[in-house]
Amino acid sequence: MRVLVACEESQEVCKAFRALGHEAYSCDIQDCSGGHPEWHIQGDVLPLINGDCSFTTVGGGMHTIVGKWDLLIAHPPCTDLAVSGARWFPEKQKDFRQQKACVFFMQMILANAERVAVENPVGIMSSCYRLPDQIIQPYQFGNPSKKTTCLWLRNLPKLIPTEIVTPELVEYKCSNGKTVRFSADYGSGGGEHGKRRSKTYPGIAKAMAEQWGSKERVID
């Protein structure tokens, strides 16, 4: 199976599919942190999502895809879409950041690929587009964390939880004095905070590869 994982620098999903023998590539404007530059395309993903393309990976390999990708898994940036940043929506709408983020999201949804999965946290696309097909949590796939993740699917089945565990939560005190509970690996902010939280958990990546890479569970 030929798999393109859009907007992924961590390579978690890419590596999970590679482990099962699929021809998978990650693509992001950032360099990869997953340790496999030979599978990573650094640059704009839009020229690639519809297949019939040629590209060079960071590792120097040249590749050509004839026809459609068998599977596109996309993680479009959520900074301007997630409800966690709702207080900044007016500013993001005024300078058109949010509108551009919506368009990019929909370009992933409408890509000319055989099967498509688009991932994002809870955000405005549930109303601007439609409700997600599925909402999952890392703790349903063996990782003891909470991160509400929405999946919009085309020609793919919903993911089946593989190992439900108890999430590990810690308390954080907000600037307004309120106390909230987050996953222990949530972190306390800083420059790497958003990048760390955007990574796909290994258990979810493994489930995607095992379940969506299996012909028995593909919807045609």
FIKE-418528 format. One line per field, with one value per residue (C-alpha): chain; z, y, x; residue in one letter. Coordinates in Angstrom, 1 decimal. Each point is the difference from the previous one (the first is absolute). Example, Ala and Ser with C-alpha at 12.3 -4.5 7.8 and 13.67 -1.06 7.14 Angstrom:
REM residues 2
chaine = [A, A]
Z = [7.8, -0.7]
Y = [-4.5, 3.4]
X = [12.3, 1.4]
residu = [A, S]
//
This chain:
REM residues 220
chaine = [A, A, A, A, A, A, A, A, A, A, A, A, A, A, A, A, A, A, A, A, A, A, A, A, A, A, A, A, A, A, A, A, A, A, A, A, A, A, A, A, A, A, A, A, A, A, A, A, A, A, A, A, A, A, A, A, A, A, A, A, A, A, A, A, A, A, A, A, A, A, A, A, A, A, A, A, A, A, A, A, A, A, A, A, A, A, A, A, A, A, A, A, A, A, A, A, A, A, A, A, A, A, A, A, A, A, A, A, A, A, A, A, A, A, A, A, A, A, A, A, A, A, A, A, A, A, A, A, A, A, A, A, A, A, A, A, A, A, A, A, A, A, A, A, A, A, A, A, A, A, A, A, A, A, A, A, A, A, A, A, A, A, A, A, A, A, A, A, A, A, A, A, A, A, A, A, A, A, A, A, A, A, A, A, A, A, A, A, A, A, A, A, A, A, A, A, A, A, A, A, A, A, A, A, A, A, A, A, A, A, A, A, A, A, A, A, A, A, A, A]
Z = [0.0, -0.9, 3.0, 0.3, 3.6, -0.4, 2.5, 2.1, 1.2, 2.7, -2.5, 2.6, -2.6, -2.8, 2.0, 1.1, -3.6, -1.1, 2.8, -1.8, -3.4, -1.5, -2.2, 2.4, 0.0, 2.4, -1.2, 1.9, -0.5, 3.0, 0.0, 1.5, 3.6, -0.5, -1.1, -3.6, -2.4, -2.8, 0.5, 0.5, -2.5, 1.3, -1.8, -1.0, 0.0, -2.3, -3.3, 1.2, 1.4, -3.3, -1.0, -3.5, 1.5, 0.4, 3.0, 1.8, 3.6, 2.5, -0.2, -3.7, -1.5, -3.1, -0.3, -2.4, 0.8, -3.0, 0.6, 3.4, 3.4, 1.6, 3.3, 1.1, 3.7, 0.7, 3.2, -1.2, 2.5, 2.7, 1.5, -1.7, 0.1, 3.5, 2.5, 2.6, -1.7, -0.4, 1.8, -2.9, -2.7, -0.8, -0.6, -2.1, -2.1, -0.5, -1.5, -1.8, 1.7, 1.0, -3.5, -1.5, 2.6, -1.0, -3.7, 0.7, 2.1, -2.8, -2.6, 2.0, 0.3, -3.8, -1.1, -2.9, 2.0, 0.3, 3.8, 2.2, 3.8, 1.3, 3.7, 2.1, 3.6, 0.8, -2.0, -2.4, -2.8, 1.7, -0.9, -3.0, -1.7, 1.9, 3.1, 0.1, -0.7, 3.2, 3.2, 1.6, 3.0, 0.4, 3.1, -2.3, -1.7, 2.8, 0.7, 3.4, -1.2, -0.9, -3.3, -1.6, -3.7, -2.8, -3.1, -3.3, -2.1, -3.7, -1.1, 3.4, 3.0, 3.5, 2.1, 2.5, 3.4, 0.6, 3.7, 2.4, 2.9, 2.7, -0.9, 2.3, 0.9, 2.0, 1.2, -1.4, 1.4, -2.6, 0.2, 1.0, 3.0, -1.3, 0.2, -3.0, -0.6, -3.0, -1.1, 1.8, -3.4, -0.8, 1.1, 1.2, -3.2, -1.6, -3.6, -0.4, 1.7, -3.2, -1.9, 2.8, 0.2, -3.7, -0.2, -0.6, 2.8, -0.9, 0.9, -2.3, -2.8, 0.4, -0.1, -3.2, -1.7, 1.1, -0.6, -3.0, -1.6, 0.0, -3.0, 2.2, 1.6, -3.0, -1.2, -3.8]
Y = [0.0, 3.5, 2.3, 3.8, 1.4, 3.7, 2.6, -2.5, 0.7, -2.6, -2.9, -2.1, -0.9, -0.4, -2.3, -2.1, -0.7, -0.6, -2.6, -2.0, 0.3, 2.9, 2.7, 2.9, 3.6, 2.8, 3.6, 3.3, 3.4, -0.9, -2.5, -3.3, -1.1, -3.6, -1.1, -1.0, 2.8, -2.5, -0.2, 3.7, 2.7, 3.5, 2.5, 0.9, -3.1, 1.5, -0.9, -3.6, -0.8, -1.0, -2.4, -0.1, 1.8, -0.3, 1.1, -0.2, -1.0, 1.7, -3.1, 0.6, -2.7, 0.9, -1.6, 0.1, -0.8, -1.0, 0.4, 0.7, -0.6, -3.1, 1.9, 3.6, 0.6, 3.8, 2.0, 3.5, 2.8, 0.6, 3.2, 2.1, -2.6, -1.5, 1.2, 0.2, 3.2, 1.4, 3.3, 0.9, -0.9, 3.6, 1.0, -3.1, 0.7, 3.6, -0.8, -3.1, -2.5, -2.1, 0.1, -1.2, -2.8, -1.1, -0.1, -2.0, -2.5, -0.4, -0.5, -3.1, -1.2, 0.4, -1.5, -2.4, -3.0, -3.4, 0.3, 3.0, 0.7, 3.5, 0.5, 3.1, 0.9, 1.2, 3.2, 2.0, -2.5, -2.0, 2.9, 1.6, -3.4, -2.9, -2.0, -2.5, -3.6, -1.0, 1.5, -1.9, 0.2, -1.2, -2.0, -2.2, -1.2, -0.7, 3.5, 1.4, 3.5, 2.1, 1.8, 0.3, -0.8, 0.3, -2.1, 0.7, -3.1, -0.9, -3.7, -1.0, -1.7, 1.5, -1.0, -2.7, 0.6, -2.4, 0.4, 2.2, 1.3, 2.6, 3.5, 1.5, 3.5, 2.8, 3.4, 3.3, 3.4, 2.6, 3.7, 0.7, -2.2, -2.9, -3.5, -2.3, -3.6, -1.0, -3.0, -0.5, 0.5, 3.2, 2.2, 3.6, 2.0, 1.4, -0.1, -3.7, -0.4, 0.2, -2.3, -2.5, -0.1, -0.3, -3.3, -3.2, -2.4, -3.3, -2.1, 1.9, -0.1, -3.8, -0.4, 2.1, -2.2, -3.3, 0.8, 2.3, -1.8, -3.3, -0.9, -1.7, 3.3, 2.3, 1.4, 0.1]
X = [0.0, 1.3, -0.6, 0.5, -0.1, -0.5, 1.2, 2.0, 3.5, 0.1, -0.4, -1.9, -2.7, 2.4, 2.2, -2.9, -1.0, 3.6, 0.3, -2.7, 1.6, -2.0, 1.6, -0.7, 1.4, -0.4, -0.2, 0.4, 1.5, 2.2, 2.8, -0.9, 0.7, -0.8, 3.5, -0.8, 0.7, 0.0, -3.8, -0.6, -1.0, 0.8, -2.2, -3.5, -2.3, -2.7, 1.8, 0.1, -3.4, -1.6, 2.7, 1.6, 3.0, 3.8, 1.9, 3.4, 0.2, 2.3, 2.2, 0.5, -2.1, -2.1, -3.5, -2.9, -3.6, -2.1, -3.7, -1.6, 1.3, -1.6, -0.4, 0.4, 0.2, 0.1, 0.7, -0.7, 1.1, -2.6, 1.3, -2.7, -2.8, 0.0, -2.6, 2.8, 1.0, -3.5, 0.8, 2.3, -2.5, -1.0, 3.6, 0.6, -3.0, 0.9, 3.4, -1.5, 2.2, -3.0, -1.5, 3.3, 0.2, -3.5, 0.9, 3.1, -2.0, -2.6, 2.8, 1.0, -3.6, -0.5, 3.3, -0.2, 1.2, -1.6, -0.5, 0.3, 0.3, 0.3, 0.8, -0.6, -0.9, -3.5, -0.4, -2.1, 0.1, -2.7, -2.3, 1.7, 0.2, -1.8, 0.3, 3.0, -0.6, 1.7, 1.6, 2.8, 2.3, 3.6, -1.0, -2.2, 3.2, 2.4, 1.3, -1.1, -0.8, -3.0, 0.0, -3.4, 0.6, -2.6, 0.2, -1.7, 0.1, -0.7, 0.0, 1.4, -1.5, 0.1, 2.9, -0.6, 1.6, 2.8, 0.8, -1.9, 2.1, -0.5, 1.2, 2.6, -1.1, 1.7, -1.3, 1.0, -0.8, -1.2, 0.8, -3.6, 0.4, -2.0, 1.4, -0.2, 1.1, 2.1, 1.9, 3.3, 1.8, -1.8, 2.8, 0.0, 0.2, 3.1, 1.2, -0.1, -3.4, -2.1, 2.4, 0.0, -3.8, -0.5, 1.8, -2.1, 0.2, 1.7, -3.0, -2.2, 2.5, 0.4, -3.8, -0.2, 2.6, -1.4, -3.6, 0.1, 2.9, -2.0, -2.0, -2.6, -1.0, 0.0, -3.3, -0.2]
residu = [M, R, V, L, V, A, C, E, E, S, Q, E, V, C, K, A, F, R, A, L, G, H, E, A, Y, S, C, D, I, Q, D, C, S, G, G, H, P, E, W, H, I, Q, G, D, V, L, P, L, I, N, G, D, C, S, F, T, T, V, G, G, G, M, H, T, I, V, G, K, W, D, L, L, I, A, H, P, P, C, T, D, L, A, V, S, G, A, R, W, F, P, E, K, Q, K, D, F, R, Q, Q, K, A, C, V, F, F, M, Q, M, I, L, A, N, A, E, R, V, A, V, E, N, P, V, G, I, M, S, S, C, Y, R, L, P, D, Q, I, I, Q, P, Y, Q, F, G, N, P, S, K, K, T, T, C, L, W, L, R, N, L, P, K, L, I, P, T, E, I, V, T, P, E, L, V, E, Y, K, C, S, N, G, K, T, V, R, F, S, A, D, Y, G, S, G, G, G, E, H, G, K, R, R, S, K, T, Y, P, G, I, A, K, A, M, A, E, Q, W, G, S, K, E, R, V, I, D]
//
